[in-house]
Amino acid sequence: MKNMLLLDIVTFELENSEKLLKHWKYLESKGFPKGLKVVNQWFDAGGGRIITVYDVESIKDYVTYNFSFTDLCHIEVFPVIGAEEFKKFASKCMGNLTSGNSP
């Protein structure tokens, strides 16, 4: 089974920053779930948001890590694919549409 990429946007109130950072450090000291890897992470320069891309084996690995944050912040998560992979997929779909085949 191929891993999937998930992008999440964590939004939090600035007054929860200290609690959130302590909890984050605690979880990271325990290690990430086996099937979860952080690809990259960005912090909103204005504060209050963190954007992370994860490479996960299953949604369970993602939920195992992030569920414990839900009392401190709001998390939106989206499955994503790279631009080149999407272009190949879209090209194949367009080719199938013009030839009358389904993808």
Beta strands, then each sheet from edge to edge (+ up, - down):
strand 1: 4-11
strand 2: 36-43
strand 3: 49-56
strand 4: 74-80
sheet 1: 2+ 3- 1+ 4-
end
